[in-house]
Amino acid sequence: MYAGGMGWIFELSEHDAYGLACRLSLKTCPLCRHETKDRRERLGSLRFSGCLWTCHACNQGGNSYGLLCAVVLGRTKPNGSAEWHRVKAAAHALGVGGSVEVAQAYKPPPPYLREARHIVATAMTLEAFNNCEYGDLWGNWYRRAMGVLELGFKAEEVEQHRLEIVKQRTLCEGLKRLKALAAEQTREERRQHVLQGDVGWKPRAKPGGQEV
């Protein structure tokens, strides 16, 4: 079993070509459709040797990956990501070329997860940028943070971290707003007392000695 997004191609390429052709119910070459009688290690005009196949009619051939491409696309190589995903889906449907996670077509993360990753990565980047001894650019730290989140965290974990960061940020912003309102209220009270002639008025003090 190969890991990674391209691992299914290597595994499929090493798969037995004759066995794959039988599973695909091939009777002859999927490219030229040349008709001949089946013989040992042959299906119509196709001849097989391990993971390789050759058509003696059109002189085309390749490995098992190329054979599946020929069946799905009509040529031995995909042209563009859409055709690449068609071959990948066909390999997965046959149970050839990797696990379900490897063979599934790529799907971009949903918007909420992209937003969550951005928020968490920004917070991680700020922490690393300000506190790490190894100095580097902000963009480099951000890319590393996104890589860590994409590889090492599940969607639920990223969302949980995002909620914690948003909660902490909301509390900090709320505290700043409360302090600003308190300061504005104190200034207004001082102004009213000055207008009334009470020049020596001072705000009430907290038990710790700080002004309210």
HELIX and SHEET records of a PDB file:
HELIX    1   1 GLY A    7  SER A   13  1                                   7    
HELIX    2   2 ALA A   17  ARG A   23  1                                   7    
HELIX    3   3 SER A   64  LEU A   73  1                                  10    
HELIX    4   4 SER A   81  LEU A   94  1                                  14    
HELIX    5   5 VAL A  100  ALA A  103  1                                   4    
HELIX    6   6 PRO A  111  ASN A  131  1                                  21    
HELIX    7   7 TRP A  138  GLY A  152  1                                  15    
HELIX    8   8 ALA A  155  LEU A  195  1                                  41    
SHEET    1   A 4 ARG A  42  LEU A  43  0                                        
SHEET    2   A 4 LEU A  46  SER A  49 -1                                        
SHEET    3   A 4 LEU A  52  CYS A  55 -1                                        
SHEET    4   A 4 GLY A  61  ASN A  63 -1                                        
END                                                                             
